[in-house]
Amino acid sequence: MIINSEQEMLTFGEEFASNLETKKSVVIELIGDVGTGKTTFTRGLAKGLDVKESVTSPSFTISKSYALKNGGNLIHYDFYRLRDPGLMADDLEENLKNPKNIIVIEWGESISSLLPKSHIIINISKNDNNSRNIKITDNRSNTFSGASATNGERGERLSPVTTAPWDADDLRSTGAKECPPKGIAGLSLYLDTSTPETILKLNDKEYKYVFANDLAEKLLKFIHDKLKENHKDWKDIAEITFMSGPGSFTGLRIGATIVNTLASELNIPLYDHKGNQKKIIVPEYGRNANISKPKK
């Protein structure tokens, strides 16, 4: 099957969702190079499943979860950065037990032994004319059907062929040194204040700084300065991910306040480090708060 544009890939994902039997768990493994359209397909799949949240690449967070009407979740994994999946393998194994979940996996080589033998494999390859060739292997019984599962060229063209990577929000796809501008990829901001060494990531760039007792005073300026270094401003941030704990009480409180405020003011998605989208991040300290008695 030939896909000629990003819009066609979105439509393909949406059609694919309409043919899924969602009364039992479904595992979809996406195979393809960076920028071929794996996350674009997942966006279309989410739309077809009536997911209301904005779907973005889980490049930094490894996984992201979106609520489904059946009470389960659409869970999107990206194991590209993990040679050893570690705890994420346990997370995947637990999610596989829920029959209501639909699980999409990119770069699944490191966890291939955990995948059920009867899962869907979608292989996406890029052709010389920038179209995509889709090959679907489905060895389950009566779960997916329809014209989209057959080989052959799609009759309709929904939009002109584009020369840009279709997974533009995949932080690995451009290979550029500068952060990709909003409207093409958007800017993903990751913040970790759980230890004395604060970690800030702007797409594929990472910055570390050890604050003294001035985190609350200087953190916003630190973020702003790094945005400016990359020729960006607050309005260019498309999503925020926060390391919600466990860790330092003071650091987590300050960091959570910053990301909650930014996400609210900019009206952008906010995620914890497990990939769960949140309206407000509540720090997970990992132990009881050490609250001193008030002075008399």
N, C-alpha and C positions, 0 to 999 in steps of 0.2 A: 504494500500500500504506500502511495506517495502523498506526503503532506507538503503543500507549496508555500505556506506562510505561517506566521505566528498565530494569526486568527484561526486558521484551519486547525492548528494543534490544539488551541483552546476548545474549539468545537468538537474535535475528536475526543478530547478528555470528557467533555460534557455528555457526548453520545455514549461513551464507554460506561459512564456512571449509570445511565438510564437502563443499561442491559445487565447490571450487576444484581445478583441475588443478595440483598443486604440482611437477610435473616440469619446468616451465618458469617463467620469471619472470612475476610478476603485478604490475601497477601499479594501485592503487586511489586515485582522487582523491575526497576528501570535500569537498563544498560545502555550506555552511550557516553561519548566524550563530553567535555565541558561545553556549554553553550548550544547543545543540540536540541534542547527543548524539554528536558525532563521536568523541571519545575513548572514550565508553561503547561505541560500536560496535567500536572497535579492541580494547577489552578482551575483548569477546565473541569477536571474530575470533581473538585470541591464545589464548583458552581452547580454541576449536575446533581450533587448530593445535597444541595440547598444549604451549603455552609455560608453563613453570613459574614464571617470574619475575613480579613484580608490575608491571603495566603502568600507567604514569602519563603525564600530559600532558607533552610536550617543550617547554613554553612558553619556558623559559629556555635550555635546551640546544640547541634547534632540532631535534635528532634524538636518537632512542634506538633501540637495537638489541637484539633478543632472539633467541637461538639457536633454530633449528628442527631437527627430527630429520633432515631431508634434507641437513644440512650447510650450508644457507644461513641467512639471517636474516630475521626480520620487522623491517623498518626503518620507523619512524614519524617522519615529518618534520612540522614546524610552521613555516611561513615567515611567520607573521603579523608578526613584528618586523623582517623584512628587506625593505626596498624593493629593495636590491641584494643578491642571495644570495651574491655573492663566492665565497669558497672552498667554501661549502656547495654551490654548483652543481657544482663539481668532485667533491665527495664523492658527490652524487646520481648524477652521470654515471658514476662508477666503480661504484657499487652497481647501476646498471641493467645493467651488463655481466654480472653474475653470474646465470645462468639459474635458480639455486636460491633467489634472494631473492624475498620478497614485500614490496612497498613501498607504504606508506600515506602519502598526502600531504594535509595540510591547508593551506589558504590558498596554493595553488600558482600564483597568477597570475604571480608574478615569475619562475617557472621553467617556464612553460607550453611554451616552445619546446623544452625538453629532453625533454618527455614523449613517449612513443611515441604515434602516432596511434591505435593500437588498444589503448586502456586502458579500464578500468572507471571510470565516473563515478557516484557516489552523491550525489544531491542531497537534503538533509534540510531540511525547512521546518517551522516550528512553527505549529500551528493554534490558533484562539482558545480551545479547550478544553484546551490544553496537550499534546494528542497531537501526534505527528510524522507528516508525510507523507513517504514515501520514493519517490523516482523513480530507477530504475537505468537507465543507458545503458551497454550492453555491445556494442561492435562487433567483438569478437574472435570467433573461431569455436570453438564447442563447448568453451568453458572454464567457463562457469557455466550451470547449469540448475536447475530446481526451482521449486516454488511460490512461493518467496520472491522470485523475479525478476518475478512478475506483479503487475499493479496490482490493487487491491481490498482490502477490509478483512480483517484477520486475524480468524479465527473465535474464537480464545481470548483471554482476558485473564489475564495471569499475575499482575498485582498492580494495586492501585488507582492511578489517575492521580495523579501527584505535582505539586506546584506549584513545586518547587525546580528550578534548572537541572540537567539530566541530566549535563552535563559539569562537575560541581561541582569537580573537581580542575583544570579549566582556569582558570588564574590570572586570566584576563580576564573570567570569566563573571559574577561577582557585582558588580563595580564598586564594591565596598565599600572604605572607607578603612582599616578595620582588617583584619588578617589573618583569613581565615575559620578557624573552629575545627576542630580535628581531629574526624573523624567526619562532617563535611560535606565538607571539602576537604582537610584536613591542611595542614601547614605545610612548604613547600619552602624549604630553606636552601641558598644558594649562597655559596661562599667562594673568594676569589682573593687569595692572598698572594704572587703571582709577582713583584710590583713593590713598591717602598717604600710605595705607597698601597694599603692593604688594602681590598678591596671585600667587603661583606657584603650579601646580599639575603635578605629574608624575604618570600616571595611577591613582591608587586609593589613593596615598599619597598626602597630601596637606601641603604646607609650607607658612607661612606668615611672612613678615618682613616690618618694617617701615623704609624706607630710609630717610635721612635728605635731604641735597641738593646734594647727591652724587649718585643718581640713575643711571645716564649715566655712571659713573665711575665704579660702583660696581655690576650692574645688571648681566652682563655676568659671572662674577666670582661667584655670588650667584647661578646662574643656574648650572654652572660647578661643584660647591661644592656639590650641592644636587644630581647631577648625580653621582658624585664620591661616595657619601654616599650609593647609591643604586648599586654600582659596575657597573656603566654605563658610556658611553662616548657619545660625540655628534653624532657619527655614529649610535647609537642605537635608536635615535629618528625616529619614523616612520611617525608621523604627528604632526602638531601644530595647536592649536586653540587659538585665541586671543580675549579678550574682547575689542571690537573696539570702545566702547563709549556708551553714553556720559560720560564725566568725565574730569579729569585734562588735560589741554593742554600739559604741559610739560611731564607728565607721559605717556599719549597716544602717543605722538610723539616719545619718547624714546623707549617705548615698541614696537610700530609698526616698527621702524627701526630695532630692534633686531630680531623680528620674520620674517620680510621680508627677511632680510639677511640670517638667518638660513635656511629658507625654500628654498631659491634660491641656497645656497651653498650645502645643503644636498640633493637637488632635491626631496623634499617630499611634500605631500599635505599641504595646508595652509587654515584654515577655520576661519571665523569670529564667534562671539558668537551665531549667529543665525543659524549656521550650513551651511552657504553658502561657497563653495570653492572659493578661490580668488587667483589670480596670485600675487597681491599686496594688502595688507590691507591699506586702507585709513581711518584714525581716524574719528569718528563721534562725534564731540565735543558737539553737542547739543545746541550750541549758537555761535554767531559770535565771531571770534577771537579778542582778546583784544591786538591790535598791537600798541605799543607806537610810537610816532613820532621820527624820527632819531635825534640824538643830533647834534647840529651845532658846 
